[in-house]
């Protein structure tokens, strides 16, 4: 049976410690992941992290002075319509 751990830190503050801890914890039967393991895979990073963490055996979180980046909120689609297009639609409804 393998153990799965998520290691959470502010990279700018703790990267060297996190990398060393990850190396020390990783074994044949222990998998350790960090947030960067989930970037560039498509979709929202937070959604992937949420799904991953929900199924882990543990989370190690190092707390320090700095805060991490705030996630970008998905933007709703912008619906733009020109005034002439709106006028054409209004005329077609009038007929």
SVG drawing of the C-alpha trace seen along z (x, -y; Angstrom):
<svg xmlns="http://www.w3.org/2000/svg" viewBox="-44 -51 61 53">
<polyline fill="none" stroke="black" stroke-width="0.4" points="0.0,0.0 1.5,-3.4 1.1,-6.6 0.3,-9.8 1.2,-13.2 0.7,-16.8 3.4,-19.2 2.1,-22.8 4.4,-25.9 4.9,-29.4 7.6,-28.5 9.3,-31.9 9.9,-31.5 10.3,-27.7 11.3,-26.1 14.8,-24.9 13.3,-23.4 10.3,-22.0 12.5,-20.3 14.7,-18.8 11.7,-17.6 10.1,-16.1 13.3,-14.2 13.5,-13.0 9.9,-11.8 9.8,-10.2 10.2,-6.4 9.1,-3.5 5.8,-3.4 5.5,-7.2 4.5,-9.7 4.9,-13.4 3.4,-16.0 3.7,-19.8 1.5,-22.5 3.9,-22.8 3.2,-19.2 -0.3,-20.3 0.6,-23.3 0.4,-23.2 -2.0,-20.2 -5.0,-22.2 -8.0,-23.2 -7.8,-25.1 -4.9,-24.4 -7.1,-24.8 -9.7,-22.3 -6.9,-19.8 -5.4,-20.4 -8.7,-20.1 -9.4,-16.7 -5.9,-15.5 -5.9,-16.6 -9.3,-15.0 -7.8,-11.6 -4.4,-12.0 -3.4,-10.3 -1.9,-13.6 -1.0,-17.2 2.1,-18.9 1.8,-22.7 4.7,-25.0 3.5,-28.4 5.8,-31.4 5.8,-35.2 4.7,-35.3 1.5,-34.5 1.1,-32.7 -0.5,-34.1 -4.3,-34.5 -5.9,-32.4 -7.5,-34.1 -11.2,-33.9 -12.6,-32.6 -14.0,-35.4 -17.6,-35.2 -17.8,-35.3 -18.1,-38.9 -21.1,-39.3 -20.6,-42.2 -23.1,-43.3 -22.7,-46.2 -25.5,-48.8 -26.2,-48.1 -26.6,-44.4 -29.0,-45.3 -31.0,-47.5 -31.2,-44.7 -32.5,-42.3 -35.1,-44.8 -36.3,-45.4 -36.6,-41.6 -38.8,-41.3 -41.0,-44.2 -41.8,-42.5"/>
</svg>
